[in-house]
Amino acid sequence: MAKHSLWQDEYWLLLMQLYLKKPEGVKPLYSRPLVELGLELHIPPQFLYEQMFKLRQLDTPRMERLWEKYGNSPKKLAKGVRMLRQMKGFNSADAFYQGVETVESWELDFKPLPEDETIKPVMLLMILDLYFRLTPNTMVVETPEIQELGKLIKMKPAEIVEIMDIYQICDPYLNRSEIILSPLMMPCQKMWQRFGNDSPEKLCALAAQMKEYFR
């Protein structure tokens, strides 16, 4: 992946602090701390994930100096991160990024929906993945897979079933013509447009990675 336009070398400190958090090492691609750092910097988790691999390689003088200075000094690292956030205006992100072009395509998946602030698109993605592995008759609150998903994404099974009902309306193979009056109709339709007509295997692989965000 090419260098991201918003990446700055000072951000190595933020990645190092995350890398050193227990369990020490490269964090999963969609782990919540990595996603939250990406949201903070407006930089996709995929880019930060690849940068984290570079961080541990120690194959440049810059990396060597970074580890020599901060690798065994968590207090010094924490101080450096704190100063960086203060200087860069992380507590006033709107002002910091004023005039800077940011693309929120991936970020929107992890932000609350305007239609329902208790739900994020990433939750709709997880529900759609399970939808393709169930039959309509099993899309009920008693189904163990629905209960397990509810525990993972912190949603009531009944709410998951309601969203699956909407996906059934979106599903052209079911040919259902009834109308469901729900504020989630549009977000579900958008999620279906993204993944519903593509390979279920791709969605399954992505959902498996996204599980890390909820753990």
Disulfide bonds with the S-S distance in Angstrom:
none
